[in-house]
Amino acid sequence: MMKFIIFLAVILILYYYLRKLFSPWTRGTFRSPGAGRGASGNRPPPVTDELVQDPVCKAYCPKREAKSMVYKGKKYYFCSMECLNKFRKQHG
């Protein structure tokens, strides 16, 4: 009985080892170590852009691509010129 339990343990360890060894090929993509990482090699580069919400259609878009307008001292961001023009018409 003890030999059977040891045999199962060895088979289980071997299975997990081989699964981990061959997993890059079974997923269809193989990446070399360090691929997709930042200059430090430890983590991806930081996100430098933020999402802003359009007050008209409530869509989110990257701040660098958004159209902006200052109204009563507050800066508003819009996903398109159409939304910016709608805002201008609504708020005079």
Summary of the structure (lengths in Angstrom):
residues: 92
radius of gyration: 27.1
end to end distance: 85.7
largest distance: 85.7
contacts: 173
relative contact order: 0.09
helix: 38%
strand: 17%
